């Protein structure tokens, strides 16, 4: 008699019948799983690509804004020089007297003023022209000739408006280099005398501002563009265009070019095709108070190709894993039950190894915190990140001991708040790794677990990632940006503050004194007979002399808040907040003594064997200046105008100190007299 466990044909047929739809269902599930994996991988890729794209766009925006600010500062400095020159009544009187005496030699004051503009303000050429546009005088000698037509039109406009007129950079046979000009009108009262023509070589003054790029790039470049009728003119040279600067022009109809979009009103981050026909990512912004637009761009191929390769490599592992899982499922349902069980165990072990490998590659580990046991269950990678032995648990006390002391209080508060409010946790903090006590940055993302009834339990599960290298990269980028900002405000020769830093400090201190009612003083300092020193000892020795004088001035100013700056050439300035006229004069005398005490040999000086300085002092009470009806109401009220007035007073006092014999301090008095302090024995 057959055993009751024997398999009959009907039983085998029934199992075969039920196995067929089971195999079809398994195949459909496998294909569905594969489709979900591919869809999820695509979504993840799109999200990561979008995040990386935004990061690249932010970096390009920061670079373009920094360059646009540098170009705007370049224009502002030249307009400031022009306004100061236009308000120079002493120069106007001297020019009027010379023009009234035809055939006479120009006064030394006129020649010296033109030379100061060329040497200190670093203009390539300086010309005095009459109202007819004839060239009359340069710092070197008299000159004959006539202004080019564009400059002649600018002269007429400047005299008509009684304001300086800036000419845009251009190329002309008048000079062998591309240049930019400023036409500064000069009046004797209301009578026009002519103008000062200030010429700058834009190759050395403007174009280098566009070459600053923090990272190496094959295609990145920045350009200044300007609308000229129905065309866009490139003011600056281009990296990938070998012809002369300003020779490239694009019609407005090229609407895909970022330069064309800039002049038609588009601002911010845009995508388009440049003059080469290449697809580019560009940042477009306007240069304040000018007809210029800044266009910074980089080829899309260079910006995003490497990013896409990295993202696809990062996604290749989960995609491969999904394909293997789908194949395993197809084979799994074709084998006998005991083979399927063994294959399931094998696949599970293999998947765990793959998961551990993926965590190691991404330096991401996972953990689970049990609030009732006050302990952490750690994955292998999480143990490696914290420097623990593999497979070990970590107590709450041990975890607190590994947190960096400076971050401990903040981290514990964030964890306590997340535990109390039962919310997700997103934080970064430093740890001292248990294995070697090295300081590492970690990023923790965690969520509360919920049961089927959506009731929160006292357990938090999440991931931990070592982000030390990323934080270091961010800190290096921040350090570079700070250093770049500092370089913009530092004089490269003397390593003290430059004119830009001084102007910003004067405006800030004026507003502060306006609120507090405190006085504000300024010292203008000039090295006596410095041209003779340069001619006698050479420019290298002259540079060393300026460095030593700057060092002596800095060491003699001991208060926090006082600022020593190089004003230009051999001229320095010292800003003294909360200092009245008497104190400023005493400080100026101390600076004279400090420079004289260095005993720098100066055999070319007249009457003194060593280098000395002359100092002009001016003081103001901003609070009284800004309130009508109070003393000093004749002063300008705005910080910029008031600062210019204070500079003029100090400069006038400096002129008085030089006229009185040099090596002394002269202070500006409200009655218009400058009282020089007597030089020591």
C-alpha positions in Angstrom: 0.0 0.0 0.0 1.4 3.3 -0.9 2.4 5.5 1.8 0.2 8.5 2.5 3.2 10.8 1.8 3.6 9.5 -1.8 3.1 12.2 -4.5 0.3 11.4 -6.9 0.2 12.7 -10.5 -2.8 14.8 -9.6 -0.9 16.4 -6.7 2.2 17.0 -8.9 -0.1 18.6 -11.6 -1.7 20.8 -9.0 1.7 22.1 -7.8 2.8 22.6 -11.4 -0.4 24.5 -12.1 0.1 26.8 -9.1 3.8 27.2 -9.8 3.2 28.7 -13.3 1.2 31.8 -12.1 3.7 32.2 -9.2 6.6 32.4 -11.6 4.8 35.0 -13.7 4.0 37.0 -10.6 7.6 36.8 -9.5 8.9 38.0 -12.9 6.4 40.9 -12.8 7.5 41.8 -9.3 11.1 41.7 -10.4 10.5 44.0 -13.3 8.5 46.4 -11.1 11.3 46.5 -8.6 13.8 47.2 -11.3 11.6 50.0 -12.7 11.3 51.5 -9.2 15.0 51.3 -8.6 15.8 53.0 -11.9 13.1 55.7 -11.3 14.5 56.3 -7.8 18.1 56.5 -9.1 17.0 59.0 -11.7 15.2 61.2 -9.1 18.2 61.0 -6.8 20.5 62.0 -9.7 18.3 64.9 -10.7 18.2 66.2 -7.1 21.9 65.9 -6.7 22.6 67.5 -10.1 20.3 70.4 -9.2 22.1 70.9 -5.9 25.5 70.9 -7.5 24.2 73.3 -10.2 23.1 75.8 -7.6 26.4 75.6 -5.9 28.3 76.4 -9.1 25.9 79.2 -9.8 26.5 80.7 -6.3 30.2 80.6 -6.7 30.1 82.3 -10.1 27.7 85.0 -8.7 30.2 85.7 -5.8 33.1 86.1 -8.2 31.2 88.4 -10.6 29.9 90.6 -7.8 33.4 91.0 -6.4 34.8 92.0 -9.8 31.9 94.4 -10.4 32.6 96.0 -7.0 36.3 96.4 -7.9 35.5 98.1 -11.2 32.9 100.4 -9.5 35.6 101.4 -6.9 38.0 102.1 -9.8 35.6 104.6 -11.3 34.7 106.1 -7.9 38.4 106.7 -7.1 38.9 108.6 -10.4 35.7 110.7 -9.9 36.8 111.5 -6.4 40.2 112.7 -7.7 38.3 114.8 -10.3 36.0 116.4 -7.7 38.9 117.2 -5.4 40.8 118.8 -8.3 37.8 120.8 -9.5 37.3 122.3 -6.0 41.0 123.3 -5.7 40.8 127.1 -5.6 44.5 127.5 -5.1 45.2 125.8 -8.3 42.5 127.8 -10.1 44.1 131.1 -8.9 47.5 129.9 -10.0 46.3 128.9 -13.5 44.4 132.2 -13.9 47.5 134.2 -13.0 49.6 132.2 -15.5 47.1 132.5 -18.3 46.8 136.2 -17.7 50.6 136.6 -18.3 51.2 135.3 -21.8 54.8 134.2 -22.4 55.6 133.8 -18.7 56.8 130.5 -17.2 54.2 128.4 -15.3 54.4 128.7 -11.6 56.0 125.9 -9.6 52.6 125.3 -7.8 50.9 124.4 -11.1 53.7 122.1 -12.2 53.9 120.5 -8.7 50.1 120.0 -8.6 50.2 118.2 -12.0 53.2 116.1 -11.0 51.4 115.1 -7.8 48.4 113.9 -9.8 50.6 111.9 -12.2 52.9 110.4 -9.5 50.6 109.8 -6.6 47.3 109.1 -8.2 49.1 107.0 -10.8 47.7 108.6 -13.9 49.6 107.9 -17.2 49.4 111.5 -18.4 48.1 114.8 -17.1 47.5 117.8 -19.3 46.4 121.4 -18.7 44.2 122.6 -21.6 42.6 125.9 -22.3 39.0 126.6 -23.2 39.7 126.1 -26.9 41.1 122.6 -26.4 44.7 123.5 -26.9 47.3 121.6 -24.8 49.2 124.1 -22.6 51.1 122.3 -20.0 52.3 118.9 -18.6 54.2 118.0 -15.4 57.4 117.9 -17.5 57.1 121.1 -19.6 54.9 123.2 -21.8 53.3 121.3 -24.7 51.6 122.2 -27.9 48.8 120.4 -29.7 45.1 120.1 -29.7 42.7 117.7 -28.0 41.2 114.8 -30.1 37.6 115.4 -31.1 36.0 113.1 -28.4 38.0 114.9 -25.7 37.2 118.3 -27.2 33.5 117.5 -26.9 34.0 116.3 -23.3 35.8 119.6 -22.6 32.8 121.7 -23.8 30.4 119.5 -21.9 32.5 119.8 -18.7 32.7 123.6 -19.0 29.0 123.9 -19.7 27.9 121.7 -16.8 30.8 122.8 -14.4 31.3 119.1 -13.6 34.0 116.5 -14.4 33.2 114.3 -17.5 34.6 110.8 -17.7 35.4 109.4 -21.2 35.0 105.7 -21.8 38.1 103.6 -22.7 39.0 103.7 -26.3 41.9 103.2 -28.7 43.3 106.2 -30.6 46.4 107.3 -32.5 46.9 110.0 -29.9 48.3 107.3 -27.5 49.9 103.9 -28.3 47.7 102.2 -25.7 44.0 101.9 -24.9 43.2 104.7 -22.5 40.4 106.3 -20.4 40.2 110.0 -19.7 38.7 112.5 -17.2 38.0 116.1 -18.2 38.0 118.2 -15.0 36.9 121.9 -15.5 38.7 124.7 -13.8 37.0 128.0 -13.0 38.2 131.2 -11.4 35.0 132.1 -9.7 32.5 131.8 -12.5 35.1 132.4 -15.3 36.1 129.2 -17.1 39.9 128.8 -17.4 40.1 125.4 -19.1 40.4 121.9 -17.8 42.8 119.2 -16.5 42.8 116.1 -18.7 43.6 113.0 -16.7 44.6 110.0 -18.8 44.8 106.4 -17.5 46.3 103.3 -19.2 43.5 100.8 -18.8 45.8 97.9 -19.5 47.5 98.4 -16.1 44.7 100.0 -14.1 41.4 98.5 -15.2 41.9 95.3 -17.1 43.8 93.5 -14.2 40.7 93.8 -12.0 38.9 91.3 -14.4 41.7 88.7 -14.2 41.1 87.7 -10.6 39.6 84.1 -10.6 39.9 82.0 -7.5 40.1 78.6 -9.2 42.0 77.4 -12.4 39.7 77.2 -15.4 40.1 76.7 -19.1 37.2 78.8 -20.3 36.2 81.2 -17.5 36.5 84.9 -18.2 34.9 88.3 -17.2 34.3 91.2 -19.5 32.9 94.7 -19.3 30.4 95.5 -22.0 28.5 98.7 -23.1 25.6 99.4 -25.4 26.5 101.5 -28.5 23.4 102.1 -30.5 22.2 98.8 -31.9 25.4 97.1 -31.0 27.2 95.7 -27.9 30.8 96.9 -27.5 33.3 94.9 -25.4 35.2 97.4 -23.4 37.8 95.0 -22.0 39.9 92.3 -23.7 38.7 88.8 -24.1 40.5 85.6 -23.2 39.4 83.7 -26.3 39.5 86.7 -28.8 43.0 87.6 -30.1 42.2 90.9 -31.8 42.7 94.3 -30.2 40.5 95.2 -27.1 37.3 97.0 -27.9 37.3 95.7 -31.5 34.6 93.1 -30.9 31.0 94.3 -31.4 27.8 92.2 -31.4 24.5 93.2 -32.9 21.5 93.4 -30.5 19.9 90.7 -32.6 22.3 88.1 -31.0 19.8 87.6 -28.2 21.4 84.4 -26.9 24.7 86.1 -26.0 24.9 87.0 -22.3 26.5 90.4 -23.3 23.5 91.3 -25.4 21.1 90.1 -22.6 23.0 92.3 -20.2 22.5 95.6 -22.1 18.8 94.7 -22.7 18.0 94.5 -19.0 18.6 90.9 -18.0 20.3 90.5 -14.6 21.5 87.5 -12.5 22.4 84.0 -13.5 21.6 83.1 -17.2 22.4 80.5 -19.8 23.2 81.3 -23.4 25.8 81.2 -26.2 28.7 83.5 -26.3 30.6 85.1 -29.1 32.3 81.8 -29.9 29.0 80.0 -30.2 29.7 77.9 -27.0 27.0 77.2 -24.5 27.9 79.1 -21.3 26.7 79.8 -17.8 27.0 83.5 -17.0 26.4 86.0 -14.2 25.2 89.5 -15.4 25.2 92.6 -13.3 25.4 96.4 -13.8 28.4 98.4 -12.7 26.9 101.1 -10.4 27.0 104.8 -11.6 28.3 103.8 -15.1 27.0 102.7 -18.5 29.0 99.4 -18.0 27.8 95.9 -17.4 29.8 93.0 -15.9 29.5 89.6 -17.6 31.3 86.7 -15.9 30.9 83.3 -17.6 32.2 79.8 -17.9 31.5 77.1 -20.5 28.7 74.7 -19.4 30.7 71.8 -20.7 33.6 72.6 -18.3 31.3 73.5 -15.3 29.0 70.5 -15.4 30.7 67.6 -17.2 32.9 66.6 -14.2 29.9 66.9 -11.9 27.8 64.6 -14.1 30.5 62.0 -14.3 30.8 62.0 -10.5 27.1 61.7 -10.0 26.8 58.8 -12.5 29.7 57.0 -10.8 28.0 57.5 -7.4 24.7 56.0 -8.7 26.3 53.1 -10.6 26.6 51.0 -7.4 22.8 51.1 -6.4 21.8 50.6 -10.1 24.1 47.6 -10.3 22.8 46.3 -7.0 19.2 46.7 -8.3 20.0 44.7 -11.4 21.6 41.9 -9.4 18.6 41.8 -7.0 16.2 41.7 -9.9 18.2 38.8 -11.5 18.3 37.0 -8.1 14.6 37.2 -7.9 14.1 35.7 -11.3 16.3 32.7 -10.3 15.0 32.6 -6.8 11.4 31.4 -7.8 12.7 28.8 -10.2 14.4 26.6 -7.6 13.2 24.3 -5.0 12.2 25.5 -1.6 15.3 24.5 0.2 17.5 26.1 -2.5 15.4 29.3 -2.3 15.9 29.5 1.5 19.7 29.0 1.2 19.9 31.5 -1.7 17.9 34.0 0.4 20.4 33.7 3.2 23.4 34.0 0.8 21.9 37.1 -0.9 21.1 38.7 2.5 24.8 38.3 3.6 26.1 39.5 0.3 23.8 42.6 0.4 24.9 43.4 3.9 28.5 43.3 2.7 27.6 45.6 -0.2 25.8 47.9 2.1 28.9 48.0 4.4 31.1 48.7 1.4 28.9 51.5 0.2 28.9 53.1 3.6 32.7 52.9 3.7 33.0 54.5 0.2 30.6 57.3 1.2 31.9 57.5 4.8 28.3 57.1 6.1 27.3 54.9 9.0 24.0 54.3 10.7 23.0 54.1 14.3 20.0 53.6 16.6 19.7 55.3 19.9 17.6 53.6 22.6 16.5 56.3 25.1 15.4 53.8 27.7 18.8 52.0 27.7 20.8 55.2 27.1 22.9 53.4 24.5 23.7 53.5 20.8 23.8 50.6 18.4 26.4 51.4 15.8 27.1 50.0 12.3 30.7 49.1 11.3 31.2 52.4 9.5 29.7 54.4 12.4 32.2 52.7 14.7 35.1 53.6 12.4 34.0 57.2 12.3 34.0 57.4 16.1 37.2 55.4 16.4 35.5 52.5 18.2 36.1 48.8 17.7 33.8 47.1 15.2 30.6 45.6 16.7 30.8 47.5 19.9 27.9 49.5 21.4 28.4 53.1 22.7 26.9 54.4 25.9 25.5 57.9 26.2 28.3 58.8 28.7 30.9 57.6 26.2 29.4 59.6 23.4 29.3 62.8 25.5 33.0 62.3 26.3 33.9 62.1 22.5 32.1 65.4 21.7 34.6 68.3 21.4 34.3 70.5 24.5 33.6 73.7 22.4 30.6 72.0 20.8 29.4 69.9 23.7 26.8 72.3 25.2 25.2 73.2 21.8 25.1 69.5 20.7 23.5 68.3 23.9 20.9 71.0 23.7 20.0 70.1 20.1 19.7 66.4 21.0 17.6 67.2 24.1 15.3 69.4 22.1 14.8 66.7 19.5 14.1 64.1 22.1 11.7 66.3 23.9 9.8 67.5 20.9 10.2 64.2 19.1 11.3 65.9 15.9 14.0 65.1 13.3 17.6 66.0 14.0 19.9 67.8 11.6 23.3 68.9 13.1 27.0 69.0 12.7 29.6 68.9 15.5 33.2 68.0 16.2 34.4 64.9 18.0 37.7 63.6 19.3 38.0 60.2 17.7 38.5 57.5 20.4 41.2 55.6 18.5 43.7 58.5 18.0 42.0 61.6 19.6 42.0 63.4 16.2 39.4 66.1 15.8 36.8 65.3 13.1 33.6 66.9 11.9 30.5 64.7 11.7 27.1 65.3 10.3 24.1 63.6 11.9 20.7 63.1 10.4 18.2 61.2 12.5 14.4 60.7 12.8 12.1 59.2 15.4 10.7 55.8 14.7 6.9 55.3 14.6 4.9 52.1 14.9 2.0 51.0 12.8 -0.3 53.3 14.8 1.9 56.3 14.2 2.8 56.4 17.9 6.3 57.7 18.6 8.6 55.4 20.5 11.7 56.3 22.5 14.2 55.4 19.8 16.0 57.5 17.2 17.5 56.1 14.1 19.8 57.9 11.7 23.0 58.3 9.8 26.4 59.8 10.7 28.9 61.0 8.1 32.5 62.2 8.4 32.4 65.7 6.7 35.9 66.9 7.8 37.3 67.4 4.4 34.2 69.2 3.2 34.3 71.6 6.2 38.0 72.2 5.6 37.3 73.0 2.0 34.6 75.5 3.0 37.0 77.1 5.6 39.7 77.4 3.0 37.3 79.1 0.6 36.2 81.5 3.3 39.8 82.3 4.2 40.6 83.0 0.5 37.7 85.3 0.2 38.7 87.2 3.4 42.3 87.5 2.1 41.1 88.8 -1.2 38.9 91.4 0.5 41.9 92.4 2.7 44.2 92.7 -0.4 41.8 95.2 -2.0 42.1 97.5 1.0 45.9 97.2 1.6 48.7 99.1 0.0 51.1 96.6 -1.6 54.3 98.6 -0.9 53.9 99.6 2.7 51.4 96.9 3.8 49.2 99.5 5.6 45.7 100.6 4.7 45.2 102.1 1.2 43.0 105.0 0.0 39.9 102.8 -0.3 40.2 101.6 3.3 40.8 105.2 4.4 37.7 106.5 2.6 35.6 103.8 4.1 37.0 104.4 7.6 36.4 108.1 7.4 32.8 107.7 6.4 32.2 105.1 9.2 33.9 107.2 11.9 32.1 110.4 10.8 28.7 108.7 11.2 29.8 107.3 14.6 31.0 110.7 15.8 27.7 112.2 14.5 25.8 109.9 16.9 28.2 110.2 19.9 29.0 113.9 19.6 32.8 113.2 19.8 35.4 115.1 17.7 37.2 113.6 14.7 40.6 114.6 13.5 42.7 113.9 10.4 46.5 114.2 9.8 47.9 114.6 6.3 51.6 113.7 6.2 54.1 114.3 3.4 57.7 113.2 3.2 59.8 116.3 2.8 61.9 116.6 -0.4 61.0 113.0 -1.4 61.5 113.6 -5.1 65.1 114.8 -4.4 65.6 111.7 -2.3 64.4 109.5 -5.2 66.6 111.3 -7.7 69.6 111.1 -5.4 69.3 107.5 -4.0 67.2 105.8 -6.6 63.6 104.4 -6.6 64.5 101.2 -4.7 65.9 103.2 -1.8 62.8 105.5 -2.1 60.5 102.5 -1.7 62.4 101.3 1.3 62.2 104.8 2.8 58.4 104.9 2.4 58.2 101.4 4.1 60.3 102.6 7.0 58.2 105.8 7.4 55.0 103.8 7.3 56.4 101.5 10.0 57.4 104.4 12.2 53.9 106.0 11.8 52.1 102.7 12.6 54.3 102.1 15.7 53.7 105.6 17.0 49.9 105.3 16.8 49.0 103.2 19.7 45.2 103.5 20.2 42.7 101.0 19.0 40.7 102.6 16.2 43.3 105.0 14.9 44.2 104.3 11.2 47.4 104.9 9.3 47.0 104.8 5.5 49.0 105.6 2.5 47.2 108.4 0.7 49.3 108.2 -2.5 52.9 108.6 -3.5 54.9 109.8 -0.5 51.8 111.1 1.2 50.2 109.4 4.2 47.1 110.1 6.3 46.2 109.3 9.9 42.5 109.1 11.0 42.1 109.9 14.8 38.6 109.2 16.1 37.5 110.9 19.4 40.5 113.3 19.1 40.2 117.1 19.2 42.5 119.6 17.5 45.0 120.0 20.4 45.4 116.2 20.8 45.8 115.8 17.1 48.6 118.4 17.0 50.4 116.6 19.8 50.1 113.3 18.1 51.3 114.9 14.8 54.4 116.2 16.7 55.0 112.7 18.0 55.0 111.4 14.5 57.4 114.0 13.3 59.8 113.1 16.1 59.4 109.4 15.3 60.4 109.8 11.7 63.2 112.2 12.5 64.5 109.7 15.2 65.0 107.0 12.5 67.8 109.3 11.2 67.4 108.2 7.6 70.2 109.9 5.6 69.0 112.5 3.1 72.0 114.5 1.8 69.8 115.9 -1.1 67.5 117.7 1.4 67.8 121.4 1.9 69.0 122.3 5.4 68.5 118.8 7.0 70.7 115.8 6.8 67.9 113.2 7.4 64.4 112.4 6.2 61.6 114.4 7.8 57.9 114.8 7.4 55.5 117.8 7.3 52.0 117.3 8.8 48.7 119.1 8.4 46.0 118.7 11.1 42.3 119.3 10.8 39.5 118.5 13.3 35.7 118.6 13.2 32.7 118.1 15.4 30.3 116.0 13.2 27.4 116.4 15.7 27.5 120.2 15.4 28.2 120.1 11.7 24.9 118.1 11.0 22.5 120.2 13.1 21.4 123.6 11.7 22.0 126.6 13.9 25.0 125.1 15.7 28.7 125.9 15.2 30.4 124.7 12.0 27.1 124.8 10.0 29.0 125.8 6.9 30.5 122.3 6.7 28.7 119.6 4.6 26.4 117.3 6.4 26.8 114.1 4.5 29.6 111.8 5.5 31.2 111.8 2.0 31.1 115.7 1.6 32.2 116.2 5.2 35.1 113.8 4.7 36.2 115.6 1.6 36.0 119.0 3.4 38.1 117.5 6.3 40.7 116.3 3.8 40.8 119.7 2.1 41.4 121.4 5.5 44.2 119.0 6.4 45.7 119.4 3.0 45.6 123.2 3.3 47.3 122.9 6.7 49.9 120.6 5.2 50.7 123.2 2.6 51.1 125.8 5.3 53.5 123.4 7.2 55.7 123.1 4.1 55.6 126.8 3.4 56.7 127.4 7.0 59.9 125.4 6.7 58.8 121.7 6.8 59.5 119.2 9.6 56.6 120.5 11.6 52.8 120.3 12.3 50.3 122.9 11.2 46.7 122.9 12.3 43.7 124.2 10.4 41.8 126.9 12.4 38.2 127.9 11.8 39.2 131.5 11.0 41.1 130.3 7.9 44.6 130.5 9.5 46.9 127.6 9.9 49.1 127.7 13.0 52.3 125.7 12.6 53.7 124.0 15.6 57.3 125.0 16.1 59.8 122.4 15.0 62.1 121.1 17.9 65.4 122.8 18.3 
